[in-house]
Amino acid sequence: MLHVKVPEGPGIPRLRVIRDGQTIVEQETRSLDLKLPGPGRYRSEAYLRQPGLTGWRRWTLWIFSNPVYVTAAKN
């Protein structure tokens, strides 16, 4: 299970979870619980909308995590 949560602030961020370079989940929320589909290299990113007229309301990278390596269980 992967748990991603960002601190309180203005607006709702866009959270993204990436597995082996491919986006597997992208949602506008403050927290996300994801059952991992299997082994791989996982990373999460959080984006915020830029405010005001000059920000054009575009999404900007706010936080990105170091990779987390998930391996298969050994019997």
N, C-alpha and C positions, 0 to 999 in steps of 0.2 A: 504494500500500500504506500503510495506517495501522497504526502500532505503538503500543500503549498498555501501560504497565507501571507498577506501583505498588511502593513500597518494602516490604521484609519487615516483618512485624508479626504480632500475634496474629490468628488467624482468617483466613478467605478473604473478600476483598471481592467485591462485585458490581460489575462494570464494565458501563457502558452507553455505546453510541455512538449519537449522534443526527444525523440528516441532514435539514436544512431543517425542523426542528421535530418530526420523527417518529423514534421509536426504531427502529433497524435491527438492532441486536444488543444482547442483555443476557445476560451469563454470570457465573457465580461462578468467578473465576480471578484470578491475580496478573498475567498478561500476556495480551495479545490481539493477533493479527496479522490484519488485515482487508483483503481486496482491495476497494477502493472501487468501488461500482457505477457511478459517473459523477460529473460535476460537481455541486457543491452547497456548502452551508455545513455543516461537520461540527464536532461538539463531543463531548467525552467526559466522563463522570462516574464517580466511584468512591464506593461506599457501604459502610459498615461496620455490623455489628450492634451494638446497644447492649448492654453486659454487665449482669449482675446482675438482681436482682428488679425494681428500679425502671426498668430499661431496656426491659423487656418483649420483648427480643430483636428489636426493630424495626430496620429499615434506616434509617440516617441518612446524609445527604450528607456526604462527607468531603472530596473533591477535585472541582473542576470546571474544565475548561479554557476558555481563550478560543477563539472560533471559528476554524476554519481554512477558508479559501476555496479550493476546488478548481475550476479552470476547464478548459474543453476545450482540447486541444492545437491550436495554430495550425499550419497547413500552409504 
